[in-house]
Amino acid sequence: DALQYRLQNSGARVVLVDASRREMVESLKPGLAELKLIIDCDEKAGDASYQVLLSRASDQFVTAATFANDPALLIYTSGTTGPPKGALVAHRSLIGNLTGFEMSQNFFPEPHDVMWTPSDWAWTGGLLDALLPSLYYRRPVLGYMARGFDPEKACDLMARYRVTNSFLAPTALKMLRQLGNIQQRYTLHLRGIMSAGEQVGEELIHWGRDVLGVTINEMWGQTEFNYLVGNSHRVMPVRPGSMGKPYPGHEVMPIDKQGHPVAVGEVGELAARCSGDPVMFLGYWHNEAATRDKIIGDWFLTGDLGRRDEDGYLWFLGRHDDVISSAGYRIGPGEIEDCLIKHPAIAQAAAIGSPDALRGEIIKAYVVLVADTAASPEMKKSIQQHVKENLAAYEYPREIEFIDSLPMTTTGKVRRVDLRRLDQGGNLGVANK
């Protein structure tokens, strides 16, 4: 169980829950030796009630003296390649992220800015990309509790509360794109959207401009340092497919296995300069070996592959494990997936490499169709032809499998490791068409 793993690994002593989660957390308590107290934020009475405990507490207190390098947060990685690791983040992290926050939100704050994100406030996307920097600048943040993302409700909230700025993951943007008629049905006041977690892609960039009236600023980062690279269309042209450039105060380069930056246009592992960067994490919780494995010289190894163009823009190719090697070509899944969702019958798509005796790997696409669209051999041919007409001949998916939903992490990233397991005959736990 994901929650039990995190509670056990972190050694959490107190857990705050709402009423819907209390029973589940209490059922885990016998196996969690260090967990002493479960506080219910919805309960009105009793020793476990947050309101009761708050009323008993004194309103006189002394603020704790903390230093820049002191631990502030323990946030777990998404677990796209294995068990999640606890990344210990320092207090200095917030200040270090402000340059990227300001630029990705088109120079936040302006006098009437209102921030909202559907991302969980317990994730870096909700906490450090929306909540904390907005409060730092004394701008209001819209809070709304929900179980999953509802695009209709999202539009209603943004219109009703005149939301100007938002952090929206690509998955959320794709769900909004499926609504249609947003301009006619809602009066939105958006002036800035930043997005990360997966590649945004050309299709969503154009849709954002045409439908939302906003150029989506894609950014790139990881739990260990939040974000370092991104776009800011107010100061530089957004190149669809590019993550942008390093924000002020950060250095990111594709490097080789010896830790040396590769030439312009060459593919290397994206690495972040450690020294002097306030956003860099303190290390993995109770896992010094994993921390050491991530460092070469003064570079933090991200496990992402990318390249740098002659103008300094960075282009994401994929995770080490996600890059598809087919007939001598190294193919990133992002470009294929961006092409796939341009097909009118496709709601969501993910591409992986499937083992092949002749080519090493072939491209296999898992496709979620839009509502009331039937999966058929003819549909597969239509999708394959669509990719052939828009990408290089070697980039079309030789295999397509229709699926009801894609496996996602809690932060909205596709779990390609699960799709590879499914491809090899494993069980995904979702129904296939």
Residue pairs with C-beta under 8 A, 6 or more apart in sequence:
1 28
2 79
2 84
2 410
3 24
3 25
3 28
4 28
4 31
4 32
5 83
5 84
6 12
6 76
6 84
6 86
7 15
7 28
7 32
7 35
8 31
8 32
9 86
9 285
9 286
10 74
10 86
10 285
11 34
12 32
12 34
12 35
13 34
13 35
13 36
13 37
14 35
14 36
14 37
14 38
14 39
15 25
15 35
15 37
15 38
15 39
16 39
16 41
16 50
17 25
17 38
17 39
17 40
17 41
18 40
18 41
18 42
18 145
19 40
19 42
19 43
22 38
22 40
22 43
25 38
26 38
28 35
29 35
29 38
37 48
38 48
39 48
39 49
39 50
39 53
40 46
40 48
40 49
40 50
41 50
43 49
43 50
43 51
43 52
44 51
44 52
45 52
46 52
47 53
66 72
66 91
67 91
68 90
68 91
68 92
68 278
69 90
69 91
69 92
69 282
70 90
70 91
71 88
71 89
71 90
71 91
71 282
72 89
72 90
72 91
72 93
72 94
73 88
73 89
73 93
73 127
74 86
74 87
74 88
74 89
74 285
75 86
75 87
75 89
75 122
75 123
75 124
75 127
75 223
76 84
76 85
76 86
76 87
76 223
77 84
77 85
77 87
77 222
77 223
77 224
78 84
78 223
78 409
78 410
78 411
78 413
79 409
80 319
80 409
80 413
80 415
80 416
80 417
81 303
81 319
81 321
81 417
85 284
85 285
85 287
85 290
86 284
86 285
86 286
86 287
87 223
87 224
87 281
87 284
87 285
88 281
88 282
88 283
88 284
88 285
89 281
89 282
90 278
90 281
90 282
92 278
92 279
93 128
93 225
93 226
93 278
93 279
93 281
94 128
94 132
94 133
94 136
95 278
96 249
96 277
96 278
96 279
97 128
97 133
97 226
97 227
97 279
98 133
98 136
99 247
99 248
99 249
99 250
100 219
100 226
100 227
100 228
100 230
100 247
100 250
101 108
101 129
101 133
102 108
103 217
103 230
103 232
103 234
103 235
103 247
103 248
104 192
104 194
104 217
104 219
104 227
104 230
104 231
104 232
104 247
105 165
105 192
105 194
105 217
106 165
106 191
106 192
106 217
106 232
106 233
106 234
107 234
108 115
108 133
108 134
108 137
108 139
108 165
108 192
109 134
109 137
109 138
109 139
110 164
110 191
112 162
112 164
113 134
113 139
113 164
113 165
113 191
114 139
114 140
114 141
114 142
114 161
114 162
114 163
114 164
114 165
115 130
115 131
115 134
115 139
115 140
115 141
115 142
115 163
115 164
115 165
115 166
116 130
116 141
116 142
116 144
116 157
116 158
116 161
116 163
116 165
116 166
117 125
117 126
117 129
117 130
117 131
117 166
117 167
117 168
118 144
118 146
118 149
118 154
118 168
118 172
119 125
119 126
119 129
119 130
119 167
119 169
119 411
119 412
120 126
120 410
120 411
121 127
121 130
121 131
123 410
123 411
124 221
124 223
124 226
125 167
125 169
125 196
125 197
125 411
126 167
128 226
129 167
129 194
129 196
129 226
129 227
130 141
130 166
130 167
131 141
134 140
134 141
134 165
135 141
142 157
142 161
142 163
144 153
144 157
146 153
149 171
149 172
149 175
151 172
151 175
151 176
151 178
151 179
152 179
154 172
154 176
155 176
155 179
155 182
155 185
155 186
155 188
156 186
157 163
158 166
158 186
158 188
158 189
158 190
159 186
159 187
159 188
159 189
162 189
163 188
163 189
163 190
164 189
164 190
164 191
164 192
165 190
165 191
165 192
165 193
166 190
166 192
166 193
166 194
167 193
167 194
167 195
167 196
168 176
168 193
168 194
168 195
169 195
169 196
169 197
169 198
169 411
169 412
170 195
170 197
170 198
170 199
170 200
170 201
170 204
170 412
171 197
171 198
171 348
171 408
171 412
172 412
173 193
173 195
173 200
173 204
173 207
173 208
173 216
174 204
174 341
174 347
174 348
176 182
177 204
177 207
177 211
178 347
178 370
182 188
182 211
182 212
183 211
188 212
188 213
190 212
190 213
190 214
191 214
192 214
192 217
193 208
193 212
193 214
193 216
193 217
194 216
194 217
194 218
194 219
194 230
195 204
195 216
195 217
195 218
195 219
196 218
196 219
196 220
196 221
196 227
196 230
197 411
197 412
197 413
198 334
198 412
198 413
198 414
199 218
199 241
199 316
199 334
199 337
199 338
200 216
200 218
200 240
201 240
201 241
201 334
201 335
201 337
201 338
201 341
202 240
202 241
202 338
203 338
203 341
203 342
204 216
204 338
205 215
205 216
205 218
205 238
205 240
206 240
208 214
208 215
208 216
209 215
215 233
215 238
216 238
217 230
217 231
217 232
217 233
217 238
217 244
218 230
218 231
218 238
218 242
218 243
218 244
219 227
219 229
219 230
219 231
219 243
219 244
220 227
220 228
220 229
220 230
220 243
220 244
220 270
220 304
220 314
220 316
221 227
221 228
221 229
222 302
222 304
223 281
224 280
224 281
224 294
224 300
225 272
225 277
225 279
225 280
225 281
225 300
226 279
227 247
228 246
228 247
228 250
228 252
228 272
228 277
228 279
229 243
229 244
229 245
229 246
229 247
229 250
229 252
229 314
230 243
230 244
230 245
230 247
231 238
231 242
231 243
231 244
231 245
232 244
236 244
236 245
238 244
239 313
241 315
241 334
241 335
241 338
242 309
242 313
242 314
242 315
243 306
243 313
243 314
243 315
243 316
244 313
244 314
245 312
245 313
245 314
246 252
246 314
249 277
249 278
250 272
250 273
250 277
250 279
251 272
251 273
251 277
252 270
252 271
252 272
252 273
252 314
253 261
253 262
253 268
253 270
253 271
253 273
253 299
253 308
254 261
254 262
254 266
254 267
254 268
254 269
254 270
254 271
254 305
254 306
254 307
254 308
254 314
255 261
255 262
255 268
255 269
255 271
255 296
255 299
256 262
256 268
256 269
257 269
258 296
259 271
259 296
259 297
259 299
261 268
262 268
262 307
264 307
264 308
264 309
264 310
265 307
265 308
265 309
265 310
266 307
267 305
267 306
267 307
267 317
267 330
268 305
268 306
268 307
269 301
269 302
269 303
269 304
269 305
269 320
270 302
270 304
270 305
270 306
270 314
270 316
271 296
271 299
271 300
271 301
271 302
272 280
272 299
272 300
272 302
273 298
273 299
273 300
274 280
274 295
274 298
274 299
274 300
275 298
280 300
283 291
284 290
284 291
293 301
294 300
294 301
295 301
303 319
303 320
304 316
304 317
304 318
304 319
304 320
305 316
305 317
305 318
305 319
305 320
305 323
305 332
306 314
306 315
306 316
306 317
307 314
307 315
307 317
308 314
308 315
309 315
316 332
316 334
317 323
317 330
317 332
317 334
318 324
318 332
318 333
318 334
319 416
321 416
321 417
322 332
322 333
322 352
322 416
323 330
323 331
323 332
323 333
323 353
324 330
324 331
324 332
324 333
324 351
324 352
324 353
324 361
324 363
325 331
325 353
325 360
325 361
326 353
326 356
326 359
326 360
326 361
326 362
326 363
326 394
327 358
327 359
327 360
327 394
329 394
331 363
331 394
331 395
333 350
333 351
333 352
333 416
335 391
335 395
336 349
336 351
336 363
336 365
336 387
336 391
336 395
336 397
337 349
337 350
337 351
339 386
339 387
339 390
339 391
339 395
340 346
340 349
340 351
340 365
340 367
340 383
340 386
340 387
340 397
341 347
341 348
341 349
342 386
342 390
343 382
343 383
343 386
344 370
345 369
345 370
345 373
345 379
345 382
345 383
346 367
346 368
346 369
346 370
346 383
347 368
347 369
347 370
347 371
348 367
348 368
348 406
349 365
349 366
349 367
349 368
350 365
350 366
350 406
350 414
350 416
350 419
351 363
351 364
351 365
351 366
351 397
352 363
352 364
352 366
352 416
352 419
352 420
352 423
353 361
353 362
353 363
353 364
353 420
354 361
354 362
354 363
354 364
354 399
354 423
355 361
355 424
356 362
362 397
362 398
362 399
363 395
363 396
363 397
363 398
363 399
364 397
364 398
364 399
364 400
364 401
364 423
365 383
365 397
365 399
365 400
365 401
366 400
366 401
366 402
366 403
366 406
366 419
366 422
367 383
367 400
367 401
367 402
367 403
368 402
368 403
368 404
368 405
368 406
369 375
369 379
369 402
369 433
373 379
375 402
375 433
379 402
380 400
383 397
383 400
384 396
384 397
384 398
384 400
387 395
387 396
387 397
388 396
401 432
402 432
402 433
403 428
403 430
403 432
403 433
404 430
404 431
404 432
404 433
405 430
406 414
406 415
406 419
407 414
407 415
407 418
407 419
407 428
407 429
407 430
408 414
408 415
409 415
418 428
419 428
421 427
421 428
422 428
